[in-house]
Amino acid sequence: MVILGFNCSDDKKIAMEFMKENAATFPNILDSSNEATKVGFQGYRMSGVPLNYIIDGDGKVVDAWYGYEKGHKRALAALEKAGLKLEDK
């Protein structure tokens, strides 16, 4: 599994400060160029942030949703649907 952040909306300095404050340890793409914004808003139909995607090994979007959900139930279900075996806790 790979976690990748993509921010095409915020100023790079603001985004870097946010990631540092929240101890983000996964790779992030910070690019607010016209090309990156087009990919986000047209290619991935983004209309706000945060937007979460689970993409399977074949590159197909399994699920997508806006915002944060305590307990990550939707994310866990999408990961299982994408074929990732999750351990019981």
A tleap script that builds the chain and sets N, CA, C and O, in Angstrom:
source leaprc.protein.ff14SB
mol = sequence {
  NMET VAL ILE LEU GLY PHE ASN CYS SER ASP
  ASP LYS LYS ILE ALA MET GLU PHE MET LYS
  GLU ASN ALA ALA THR PHE PRO ASN ILE LEU
  ASP SER SER ASN GLU ALA THR LYS VAL GLY
  PHE GLN GLY TYR ARG MET SER GLY VAL PRO
  LEU ASN TYR ILE ILE ASP GLY ASP GLY LYS
  VAL VAL ASP ALA TRP TYR GLY TYR GLU LYS
  GLY HIE LYS ARG ALA LEU ALA ALA LEU GLU
  LYS ALA GLY LEU LYS LEU GLU ASP CLYS
}
set mol.1.N position { 0.848 -1.169 0.000 }
set mol.1.CA position { 0.000 0.000 0.000 }
set mol.1.C position { 0.893 1.232 0.000 }
set mol.1.O position { 1.929 1.265 0.664 }
set mol.2.N position { 0.480 2.233 -0.747 }
set mol.2.CA position { 1.189 3.504 -0.812 }
set mol.2.C position { 0.213 4.609 -0.444 }
set mol.2.O position { -0.910 4.646 -0.946 }
set mol.3.N position { 0.637 5.500 0.425 }
set mol.3.CA position { -0.154 6.684 0.757 }
set mol.3.C position { 0.558 7.862 0.127 }
set mol.3.O position { 1.761 8.042 0.317 }
set mol.4.N position { -0.178 8.664 -0.620 }
set mol.4.CA position { 0.395 9.809 -1.307 }
set mol.4.C position { -0.543 10.997 -1.157 }
set mol.4.O position { -1.736 10.896 -1.444 }
set mol.5.N position { -0.005 12.113 -0.710 }
set mol.5.CA position { -0.789 13.343 -0.623 }
set mol.5.C position { -0.614 14.161 -1.888 }
set mol.5.O position { 0.459 14.160 -2.491 }
set mol.6.N position { -1.663 14.856 -2.290 }
set mol.6.CA position { -1.617 15.712 -3.471 }
set mol.6.C position { -2.332 17.010 -3.133 }
set mol.6.O position { -3.535 17.004 -2.875 }
set mol.7.N position { -1.612 18.111 -3.131 }
set mol.7.CA position { -2.187 19.406 -2.809 }
set mol.7.C position { -1.932 20.344 -3.977 }
set mol.7.O position { -0.797 20.730 -4.253 }
set mol.8.N position { -3.023 20.701 -4.659 }
set mol.8.CA position { -2.903 21.620 -5.790 }
set mol.8.C position { -3.614 22.939 -5.503 }
set mol.8.O position { -3.833 23.742 -6.410 }
set mol.9.N position { -3.973 23.158 -4.235 }
set mol.9.CA position { -4.752 24.331 -3.886 }
set mol.9.C position { -4.017 25.343 -3.009 }
set mol.9.O position { -4.230 26.549 -3.142 }
set mol.10.N position { -3.160 24.862 -2.118 }
set mol.10.CA position { -2.575 25.739 -1.113 }
set mol.10.C position { -1.204 26.261 -1.507 }
set mol.10.O position { -0.490 25.657 -2.308 }
set mol.11.N position { -0.858 27.391 -0.925 }
set mol.11.CA position { 0.489 27.924 -1.029 }
set mol.11.C position { 1.452 26.902 -0.425 }
set mol.11.O position { 1.153 26.296 0.604 }
set mol.12.N position { 2.597 26.711 -1.060 }
set mol.12.CA position { 3.541 25.686 -0.622 }
set mol.12.C position { 3.972 25.895 0.835 }
set mol.12.O position { 4.071 24.925 1.586 }
set mol.13.N position { 4.223 27.114 1.239 }
set mol.13.CA position { 4.656 27.396 2.614 }
set mol.13.C position { 3.576 26.997 3.621 }
set mol.13.O position { 3.874 26.379 4.643 }
set mol.14.N position { 2.346 27.346 3.334 }
set mol.14.CA position { 1.229 26.993 4.223 }
set mol.14.C position { 1.084 25.476 4.305 }
set mol.14.O position { 0.907 24.928 5.393 }
set mol.15.N position { 1.160 24.800 3.166 }
set mol.15.CA position { 1.027 23.339 3.133 }
set mol.15.C position { 2.154 22.674 3.920 }
set mol.15.O position { 1.909 21.728 4.669 }
set mol.16.N position { 3.381 23.156 3.758 }
set mol.16.CA position { 4.523 22.579 4.470 }
set mol.16.C position { 4.370 22.759 5.981 }
set mol.16.O position { 4.661 21.838 6.745 }
set mol.17.N position { 3.919 23.927 6.414 }
set mol.17.CA position { 3.694 24.172 7.842 }
set mol.17.C position { 2.624 23.235 8.393 }
set mol.17.O position { 2.772 22.697 9.490 }
set mol.18.N position { 1.546 23.039 7.632 }
set mol.18.CA position { 0.470 22.146 8.070 }
set mol.18.C position { 0.981 20.714 8.213 }
set mol.18.O position { 0.692 20.044 9.204 }
set mol.19.N position { 1.736 20.252 7.226 }
set mol.19.CA position { 2.256 18.885 7.287 }
set mol.19.C position { 3.221 18.711 8.464 }
set mol.19.O position { 3.222 17.669 9.120 }
set mol.20.N position { 4.026 19.714 8.723 }
set mol.20.CA position { 4.955 19.638 9.847 }
set mol.20.C position { 4.198 19.614 11.176 }
set mol.20.O position { 4.505 18.804 12.050 }
set mol.21.N position { 3.212 20.499 11.329 }
set mol.21.CA position { 2.412 20.560 12.561 }
set mol.21.C position { 1.665 19.261 12.821 }
set mol.21.O position { 1.444 18.891 13.974 }
set mol.22.N position { 1.276 18.564 11.755 }
set mol.22.CA position { 0.497 17.334 11.883 }
set mol.22.C position { 1.333 16.075 11.682 }
set mol.22.O position { 0.796 14.974 11.564 }
set mol.23.N position { 2.641 16.247 11.645 }
set mol.23.CA position { 3.593 15.133 11.563 }
set mol.23.C position { 3.307 14.189 10.396 }
set mol.23.O position { 3.364 12.970 10.552 }
set mol.24.N position { 2.999 14.757 9.228 }
set mol.24.CA position { 2.768 13.934 8.033 }
set mol.24.C position { 4.075 13.249 7.645 }
set mol.24.O position { 5.103 13.904 7.473 }
set mol.25.N position { 4.027 11.937 7.509 }
set mol.25.CA position { 5.226 11.174 7.183 }
set mol.25.C position { 5.150 10.521 5.801 }
set mol.25.O position { 6.095 9.849 5.386 }
set mol.26.N position { 4.062 10.706 5.099 }
set mol.26.CA position { 3.909 10.112 3.772 }
set mol.26.C position { 4.294 11.149 2.710 }
set mol.26.O position { 4.221 12.350 2.969 }
set mol.27.N position { 4.703 10.696 1.517 }
set mol.27.CA position { 5.084 11.636 0.455 }
set mol.27.C position { 3.907 12.504 0.031 }
set mol.27.O position { 2.762 12.052 0.013 }
set mol.28.N position { 4.198 13.737 -0.306 }
set mol.28.CA position { 3.177 14.688 -0.740 }
set mol.28.C position { 3.637 15.419 -1.991 }
set mol.28.O position { 4.805 15.779 -2.132 }
set mol.29.N position { 2.691 15.626 -2.889 }
set mol.29.CA position { 2.940 16.449 -4.068 }
set mol.29.C position { 2.326 17.810 -3.770 }
set mol.29.O position { 1.124 17.915 -3.527 }
set mol.30.N position { 3.149 18.844 -3.788 }
set mol.30.CA position { 2.687 20.215 -3.575 }
set mol.30.C position { 2.910 20.966 -4.881 }
set mol.30.O position { 4.033 21.358 -5.198 }
set mol.31.N position { 1.845 21.160 -5.624 }
set mol.31.CA position { 1.976 21.781 -6.942 }
set mol.31.C position { 0.687 22.528 -7.258 }
set mol.31.O position { -0.340 21.908 -7.534 }
set mol.32.N position { 0.737 23.846 -7.218 }
set mol.32.CA position { -0.459 24.636 -7.511 }
set mol.32.C position { -0.414 25.236 -8.915 }
set mol.32.O position { -1.079 26.234 -9.194 }
set mol.33.N position { 0.374 24.619 -9.796 }
set mol.33.CA position { 0.430 25.078 -11.187 }
set mol.33.C position { -0.913 24.838 -11.868 }
set mol.33.O position { -1.744 24.073 -11.377 }
set mol.34.N position { -1.111 25.494 -12.989 }
set mol.34.CA position { -2.357 25.301 -13.748 }
set mol.34.C position { -2.538 23.848 -14.148 }
set mol.34.O position { -3.654 23.330 -14.126 }
set mol.35.N position { -1.449 23.189 -14.514 }
set mol.35.CA position { -1.523 21.796 -14.948 }
set mol.35.C position { -1.965 20.880 -13.799 }
set mol.35.O position { -2.824 20.017 -13.984 }
set mol.36.N position { -1.378 21.071 -12.620 }
set mol.36.CA position { -1.734 20.251 -11.463 }
set mol.36.C position { -3.170 20.520 -11.026 }
set mol.36.O position { -3.902 19.592 -10.682 }
set mol.37.N position { -3.568 21.772 -11.040 }
set mol.37.CA position { -4.939 22.123 -10.667 }
set mol.37.C position { -5.927 21.491 -11.637 }
set mol.37.O position { -6.988 21.019 -11.228 }
set mol.38.N position { -5.585 21.479 -12.906 }
set mol.38.CA position { -6.447 20.843 -13.918 }
set mol.38.C position { -6.584 19.347 -13.644 }
set mol.38.O position { -7.683 18.799 -13.731 }
set mol.39.N position { -5.477 18.685 -13.314 }
set mol.39.CA position { -5.530 17.255 -12.985 }
set mol.39.C position { -6.463 17.031 -11.792 }
set mol.39.O position { -7.319 16.147 -11.828 }
set mol.40.N position { -6.296 17.831 -10.738 }
set mol.40.CA position { -7.118 17.650 -9.541 }
set mol.40.C position { -8.591 17.910 -9.775 }
set mol.40.O position { -9.437 17.086 -9.430 }
set mol.41.N position { -8.897 19.058 -10.361 }
set mol.41.CA position { -10.293 19.463 -10.477 }
set mol.41.C position { -11.015 18.874 -11.682 }
set mol.41.O position { -12.228 18.675 -11.631 }
set mol.42.N position { -10.301 18.594 -12.754 }
set mol.42.CA position { -10.952 18.003 -13.925 }
set mol.42.C position { -10.694 16.501 -13.999 }
set mol.42.O position { -11.627 15.715 -14.169 }
set mol.43.N position { -9.444 16.108 -13.873 }
set mol.43.CA position { -9.092 14.698 -14.002 }
set mol.43.C position { -9.666 13.833 -12.890 }
set mol.43.O position { -10.154 12.731 -13.140 }
set mol.44.N position { -9.605 14.345 -11.640 }
set mol.44.CA position { -10.100 13.581 -10.501 }
set mol.44.C position { -11.390 14.152 -9.927 }
set mol.44.O position { -11.835 13.736 -8.857 }
set mol.45.N position { -11.983 15.093 -10.626 }
set mol.45.CA position { -13.283 15.676 -10.263 }
set mol.45.C position { -13.314 16.213 -8.829 }
set mol.45.O position { -14.324 16.101 -8.135 }
set mol.46.N position { -12.209 16.788 -8.405 }
set mol.46.CA position { -12.099 17.373 -7.079 }
set mol.46.C position { -12.913 18.662 -7.029 }
set mol.46.O position { -12.890 19.447 -7.977 }
set mol.47.N position { -13.631 18.884 -5.931 }
set mol.47.CA position { -14.342 20.154 -5.773 }
set mol.47.C position { -14.097 20.755 -4.394 }
set mol.47.O position { -14.659 21.800 -4.069 }
set mol.48.N position { -13.276 20.117 -3.592 }
set mol.48.CA position { -12.934 20.608 -2.266 }
set mol.48.C position { -11.863 19.725 -1.659 }
set mol.48.O position { -11.406 18.766 -2.281 }
set mol.49.N position { -11.470 20.053 -0.452 }
set mol.49.CA position { -10.447 19.278 0.244 }
set mol.49.C position { -10.850 19.070 1.696 }
set mol.49.O position { -11.609 19.888 2.216 }
set mol.50.N position { -10.401 18.054 2.369 }
set mol.50.CA position { -9.612 16.969 1.805 }
set mol.50.C position { -10.496 15.977 1.047 }
set mol.50.O position { -11.626 15.689 1.442 }
set mol.51.N position { -9.958 15.483 -0.019 }
set mol.51.CA position { -10.626 14.462 -0.829 }
set mol.51.C position { -9.776 13.209 -0.749 }
set mol.51.O position { -8.576 13.251 -1.023 }
set mol.52.N position { -10.378 12.112 -0.382 }
set mol.52.CA position { -9.674 10.853 -0.184 }
set mol.52.C position { -10.046 9.873 -1.288 }
set mol.52.O position { -11.215 9.739 -1.648 }
set mol.53.N position { -9.039 9.194 -1.816 }
set mol.53.CA position { -9.252 8.155 -2.818 }
set mol.53.C position { -8.599 6.867 -2.345 }
set mol.53.O position { -7.529 6.892 -1.737 }
set mol.54.N position { -9.240 5.749 -2.624 }
set mol.54.CA position { -8.615 4.441 -2.529 }
set mol.54.C position { -8.562 3.932 -3.968 }
set mol.54.O position { -9.593 3.768 -4.621 }
set mol.55.N position { -7.340 3.686 -4.450 }
set mol.55.CA position { -7.124 3.242 -5.828 }
set mol.55.C position { -6.503 1.855 -5.766 }
set mol.55.O position { -5.516 1.648 -5.061 }
set mol.56.N position { -7.074 0.906 -6.498 }
set mol.56.CA position { -6.573 -0.472 -6.431 }
set mol.56.C position { -5.315 -0.657 -7.269 }
set mol.56.O position { -4.844 0.282 -7.912 }
set mol.57.N position { -4.781 -1.854 -7.257 }
set mol.57.CA position { -3.557 -2.179 -7.968 }
set mol.57.C position { -3.639 -2.026 -9.477 }
set mol.57.O position { -2.612 -1.936 -10.150 }
set mol.58.N position { -4.856 -1.996 -10.013 }
set mol.58.CA position { -5.059 -1.806 -11.451 }
set mol.58.C position { -5.269 -0.341 -11.818 }
set mol.58.O position { -5.488 -0.012 -12.984 }
set mol.59.N position { -5.201 0.549 -10.805 }
set mol.59.CA position { -5.384 1.979 -11.048 }
set mol.59.C position { -6.827 2.429 -11.063 }
set mol.59.O position { -7.108 3.567 -11.439 }
set mol.60.N position { -7.764 1.557 -10.660 }
set mol.60.CA position { -9.180 1.916 -10.637 }
set mol.60.C position { -9.550 2.512 -9.277 }
set mol.60.O position { -9.119 2.018 -8.235 }
set mol.61.N position { -10.347 3.570 -9.298 }
set mol.61.CA position { -10.810 4.187 -8.054 }
set mol.61.C position { -11.860 3.279 -7.428 }
set mol.61.O position { -12.907 3.025 -8.024 }
set mol.62.N position { -11.572 2.788 -6.215 }
set mol.62.CA position { -12.480 1.908 -5.485 }
set mol.62.C position { -13.519 2.738 -4.743 }
set mol.62.O position { -14.696 2.379 -4.704 }
set mol.63.N position { -13.079 3.851 -4.153 }
set mol.63.CA position { -13.982 4.735 -3.422 }
set mol.63.C position { -13.323 6.103 -3.307 }
set mol.63.O position { -12.100 6.225 -3.378 }
set mol.64.N position { -14.146 7.125 -3.130 }
set mol.64.CA position { -13.663 8.488 -2.932 }
set mol.64.C position { -14.655 9.224 -2.043 }
set mol.64.O position { -15.866 9.042 -2.168 }
set mol.65.N position { -14.138 10.056 -1.145 }
set mol.65.CA position { -15.006 10.821 -0.250 }
set mol.65.C position { -14.269 12.045 0.263 }
set mol.65.O position { -13.039 12.106 0.262 }
set mol.66.N position { -15.058 13.016 0.700 }
set mol.66.CA position { -14.520 14.252 1.269 }
set mol.66.C position { -14.506 14.160 2.784 }
set mol.66.O position { -15.393 13.562 3.393 }
set mol.67.N position { -13.488 14.761 3.384 }
set mol.67.CA position { -13.447 14.933 4.821 }
set mol.67.C position { -12.815 13.792 5.582 }
set mol.67.O position { -12.277 12.843 5.012 }
set mol.68.N position { -12.900 13.922 6.879 }
set mol.68.CA position { -12.316 12.972 7.818 }
set mol.68.C position { -13.435 12.226 8.531 }
set mol.68.O position { -14.439 12.823 8.920 }
set mol.69.N position { -13.261 10.946 8.695 }
set mol.69.CA position { -14.243 10.124 9.403 }
set mol.69.C position { -13.554 9.429 10.563 }
set mol.69.O position { -12.626 8.646 10.359 }
set mol.70.N position { -13.996 9.708 11.761 }
set mol.70.CA position { -13.407 9.069 12.930 }
set mol.70.C position { -13.581 7.554 12.823 }
set mol.70.O position { -14.671 7.062 12.531 }
set mol.71.N position { -12.506 6.835 13.061 }
set mol.71.CA position { -12.549 5.381 12.962 }
set mol.71.C position { -12.228 4.843 11.581 }
set mol.71.O position { -11.967 3.649 11.432 }
set mol.72.N position { -12.243 5.689 10.580 }
set mol.72.CA position { -11.850 5.328 9.216 }
set mol.72.C position { -12.622 4.132 8.655 }
set mol.72.O position { -12.065 3.380 7.855 }
set mol.73.N position { -13.867 3.931 9.041 }
set mol.73.CA position { -14.628 2.761 8.588 }
set mol.73.C position { -14.735 2.691 7.066 }
set mol.73.O position { -14.569 1.622 6.478 }
set mol.74.N position { -15.008 3.816 6.437 }
set mol.74.CA position { -15.158 3.811 4.976 }
set mol.74.C position { -13.824 3.489 4.311 }
set mol.74.O position { -13.782 2.736 3.339 }
set mol.75.N position { -12.744 4.050 4.825 }
set mol.75.CA position { -11.420 3.780 4.261 }
set mol.75.C position { -11.053 2.311 4.416 }
set mol.75.O position { -10.542 1.697 3.480 }
set mol.76.N position { -11.310 1.747 5.585 }
set mol.76.CA position { -10.982 0.342 5.811 }
set mol.76.C position { -11.782 -0.566 4.892 }
set mol.76.O position { -11.248 -1.537 4.357 }
set mol.77.N position { -13.065 -0.256 4.707 }
set mol.77.CA position { -13.900 -1.057 3.803 }
set mol.77.C position { -13.390 -0.951 2.364 }
set mol.77.O position { -13.361 -1.948 1.642 }
set mol.78.N position { -12.991 0.243 1.951 }
set mol.78.CA position { -12.485 0.427 0.583 }
set mol.78.C position { -11.149 -0.288 0.391 }
set mol.78.O position { -10.893 -0.851 -0.673 }
set mol.79.N position { -10.304 -0.266 1.407 }
set mol.79.CA position { -9.020 -0.973 1.316 }
set mol.79.C position { -9.241 -2.475 1.160 }
set mol.79.O position { -8.561 -3.132 0.372 }
set mol.80.N position { -10.190 -3.011 1.912 }
set mol.80.CA position { -10.507 -4.438 1.777 }
set mol.80.C position { -11.062 -4.736 0.392 }
set mol.80.O position { -10.715 -5.748 -0.216 }
set mol.81.N position { -11.933 -3.845 -0.111 }
set mol.81.CA position { -12.507 -4.020 -1.447 }
set mol.81.C position { -11.416 -3.979 -2.520 }
set mol.81.O position { -11.529 -4.635 -3.556 }
set mol.82.N position { -10.357 -3.201 -2.261 }
set mol.82.CA position { -9.239 -3.095 -3.202 }
set mol.82.C position { -8.305 -4.297 -3.124 }
set mol.82.O position { -7.372 -4.420 -3.917 }
set mol.83.N position { -8.563 -5.186 -2.161 }
set mol.83.CA position { -7.767 -6.405 -2.073 }
set mol.83.C position { -6.723 -6.423 -0.980 }
set mol.83.O position { -5.925 -7.358 -0.910 }
set mol.84.N position { -6.707 -5.412 -0.120 }
set mol.84.CA position { -5.745 -5.383 0.970 }
set mol.84.C position { -6.297 -6.157 2.155 }
set mol.84.O position { -7.392 -5.865 2.636 }
set mol.85.N position { -5.541 -7.145 2.629 }
set mol.85.CA position { -5.961 -7.904 3.797 }
set mol.85.C position { -5.621 -7.110 5.040 }
set mol.85.O position { -4.473 -6.710 5.235 }
set mol.86.N position { -6.610 -6.880 5.877 }
set mol.86.CA position { -6.411 -6.135 7.111 }
set mol.86.C position { -6.460 -7.074 8.297 }
set mol.86.O position { -7.277 -7.993 8.343 }
set mol.87.N position { -5.586 -6.839 9.252 }
set mol.87.CA position { -5.571 -7.660 10.457 }
set mol.87.C position { -6.675 -7.208 11.409 }
set mol.87.O position { -6.983 -6.020 11.504 }
set mol.88.N position { -7.261 -8.172 12.108 }
set mol.88.CA position { -8.237 -7.834 13.143 }
set mol.88.C position { -7.521 -7.218 14.313 }
set mol.88.O position { -6.416 -7.633 14.664 }
set mol.89.N position { -8.149 -6.220 14.925 }
set mol.89.CA position { -7.537 -5.571 16.087 }
set mol.89.C position { -8.317 -5.866 17.327 }
set mol.89.O position { -7.955 -5.405 18.409 }
savepdb mol mol.pdb
quit
